[in-house]
């Protein structure tokens, strides 16, 4: 298990089923913020930060050569446990997740 620096983000990891589920949960929020519909919305990579819940920076492939970087806050279960998009950046290529 990777050591997590207190307050810092984890190393970049390949997205798994849990991260894709979070992306599926927030897809409508992203489409609303971007005023665009995405036929493809596949999580590629992510990093996480433990806060009052978990912040995720997630790289999402949205078709062709287009990617989005999402910042998602997954609330603690005692606060409802839902995922909330707190930031979206587009026009990123296949490169690694960039801080924003």
GIFENPE-V212341 format. One record per pair of residues at least 12 apart in sequence whose C-alpha atoms are under 8 Angstrom apart, sorted by the first residue. I is the first residue (numbers start at 1). J is the second residue. Records with the same first field share a line. If there is no record, write none. Layout:
# GIFENPE-V212341
I=J / J
This chain:
# GIFENPE-V212341
6=50
7=49 / 50 / 51
8=49 / 50
9=47 / 48 / 49 / 50
10=47 / 48 / 49
11=47 / 48
12=45 / 46 / 47 / 97
13=45 / 46 / 47
14=44 / 45 / 46
15=43 / 44 / 45 / 46
16=43
19=43 / 46
20=42 / 43
22=83
23=41 / 42 / 43
24=41
25=83
26=83 / 84 / 85
27=41
29=84 / 85
30=85 / 88
38=62 / 63
39=62 / 63
40=61 / 62 / 63
41=60 / 61 / 62 / 63
42=60 / 61 / 62
43=58 / 59 / 60 / 61
44=58 / 59 / 60 / 61
45=58 / 59 / 60 / 97
46=58 / 59 / 97
52=75 / 76
53=73 / 74 / 75 / 76
54=73 / 74 / 75 / 76
55=71 / 72 / 73 / 74
56=70 / 71 / 72 / 73 / 74
57=69 / 70 / 71 / 72 / 97
58=70 / 71 / 72 / 97
59=97
65=93 / 94
66=90 / 91 / 92 / 93
67=90 / 91 / 92 / 93 / 94
68=88 / 89 / 90 / 91 / 92
69=88 / 89 / 90 / 92 / 97 / 98
70=85 / 86 / 87 / 88 / 89
71=85 / 86 / 87 / 88
72=84 / 85 / 86 / 87
73=85 / 86
